[in-house]
Amino acid sequence: MNEMIESGGHFKSIEVRLNFLKTKPVFVCSESWRKSQKYDQSQLVDLRVVDHDKWRSAGGAAALGIAGGILTGGLGLIAGAAIGGRRKQTATFVAKFSDGRFVVFTERRKDHLKVLTRIVIQKEALSSNE
């Protein structure tokens, strides 16, 4: 799931779709419910990470901590709380396209984050070689 923060081209929403092999993104930027613009990776001029957050869900950590405490005592409580909870992350990206438009969006899906982060690294490597 992603959330659009800002756009430079009258876009109301953005959806990042991955191909079947989950290696190449397609950015679908909607201007209205009938009109949308699709951009593939070849039309992506620049992609940068603006913000990146990682955290663990507190509910899962508490539940595993309690279970560890019941089963093994105080030490299990601490260990269970330390390893419990689902890891979550979000990243905010700025994508600039070949027609001059741009979008700023937040992505939460793990598979999308991996692909987008890989593209950011590739673009940075190419720009440093020039």
N, C-alpha and C positions, 0 to 999 in steps of 0.2 A: 504494500500500500504506500502510495506517495501523496504528498501534499504540496501544491504549488504555493510559493511565497510571493514571487514577483515575476513579471514577464515584460519583454520589450516587443510587443506585437499583438496586443489585444487578446491574448490567450486567457481563457477562463480556467482551464484545467490542463493537466498533463498526466499521461499514463506511459509508463515505461514497460514495454513488452519485450520478452526474450524469444529468440527463435527456438526451434525444437531441441537443439543441442545445448541451449542455454549459454551461448557464447557471444551472440551479437544482439545488441539492443536496438529497438525501434522506438523512437520518441513520438508519441501521438499527442499533439497539442491541439486542444479544442478551442475554437473561438465561439461556437454556439452549439446547440444540440444537433444541428445539421452539418456544420462546417468544421472540418478539422484538417490539420496539416501533419503529414508523417515525415519524419526525418530518420534516415538510417545512419549507420556509423560513418559512411563516406561523406555525409553532409555535416558532420560534427566538426567544427573548426577548433573548439576548445572545450575542455571539461575540467573543472577544478573542484576540489573539496574545500568548502568554506568552514564547516564545523563537523565534528565527529564525536559522538557520545557513546559510551558503553556503561551498562549497569546490570545488576542482577535483580530479579523480582524479589521483593521482600517476603511475600507470602510463601514462596517455595523454600526460601532459606529458613524461615521460621518453622515451617512444617518439618523439614528434615532435621533441624536442630532439636525440636521437641522429641521426634522419634529417636534420634541418637541419644538424647538425655535419658529417655525411658529405658532404652535397651542397655546402655553402657555406663550411665551415670554422667557426672559433670563434664568429663573429658569428651564424651560422645556428643554432648550438647554443643560444645564449642566447635568440634570438628564438623558436625552436621550442619550447623549454621554457616560455617565457612565455605563448604562445598555445595550447599543447597541453593536452590533458586535457578531459574532459567536465565541464561545470559541474553541480554537484549542490547541492540545497538541501533542507532540512527546516524545518518550522515546527510548533510546539506550540500548540494552540488549547484554549481553554476554551469549551464550548458549554453554555448554560443554556436549558432548554426551558420551555414554558408550564405544565407540570404540576409544576414545581419541581425536577425531576431535572436533573443536569448530567453532563458527561463532559469529561475532559481527555485529549486524544489528539495524537499526532504524525502528520503527513501528509508524504509524500515525493513523491507524483505531481505533476508540473508542472501539468497541467490542473486538478487539484483545488486546488492551491495558489493558482492565479490566481482561481478562482471564490470560494474562501473568503476570500482577501485582499480581493477586491472587496466582499464582504458586510461584512467588518469595517469597511472605509472608509465604506460606506453607513450602518452602524449608528452609527459615531462622528459622522458628519455630522448625523444625525437627533438624537442626544442633545445635541450642542452647540447645535442650533437651539432646543431646548426651554428 
